[in-house]
Amino acid sequence: MAATPPRLGPLVRRAVHHGAALWLAGSLLFIVAMIVVQLAWTGSPAYSLRNNYISDLGNTHCGPWPNANSADLCSPWHDVFNGAVIVLGIFVILGAILVRSGFPSRRSASVGLLLTMIAGAGAIGVGVSPENVNGTVHSLASLVAFAVGSLALLVLGFAMFRDTRWDGFRAYTLFSGLLGLVATILFSEGTDLGLGVGGMERLIVAPLLLWLIVAPIHLLRIPQYAPHAIPHGGGG
């Protein structure tokens, strides 16, 4: 039998590393902002990961929300949260432009990255229009960020096929997108699977955020040049 030809080693352009760094920085900044702003919460009752929406952290009003019979919301550092969401959205868009050559030259990759940019625009909309300032725009922007972001991962997962640079990440990317999309559909129908509205919303966001940390780290580990071939079946 003829020997199986070796696959070419990984290769990315410098711009890919820059884009990956933006994705990683934006995601980590947003996570830190959520934690810090939550710790500064002064509303009553205390902020709950189960019962409070993530966007409650960006609510600019102290008092009952969304009506007089609701719990008191008060997030003194709402500007930090809203600013972090906007920065995340900007970094996601810029990162998607820069990492293009890190994906195969096929239409599915272009579509997936375009959807990623649209999701980033949705995140910007979330930060620009807090829930108590313009609820309609905020809800629409959130839906775009959640649903389109999850769909982007599904498309990118298919785009990764036959690209050795993404060995081991195809199934993970597809699973993350599918989980986020299903959770978004259930959330929009009012189903929380016993997790509460806050827990269900985090089930949507977590796969997206985690992917925006894991995938960039993977891209940053790929050298800009790979002068040697690697044996068939090796990692990528």
Secondary structure as UniProt FT lines:
FT   HELIX           14..39
FT   TURN            49..51
FT   HELIX           54..58
FT   STRAND          63..64
FT   TURN            68..69
FT   STRAND          72..73
FT   TURN            76..77
FT   HELIX           78..98
FT   HELIX           100..102
FT   HELIX           107..128
FT   TURN            131..133
FT   HELIX           135..143
FT   HELIX           144..148
FT   HELIX           149..159
FT   TURN            160..162
FT   HELIX           164..166
FT   TURN            167..169
FT   HELIX           170..188
FT   TURN            189..190
FT   TURN            193..194
FT   HELIX           196..221
FT   TURN            232..233
//
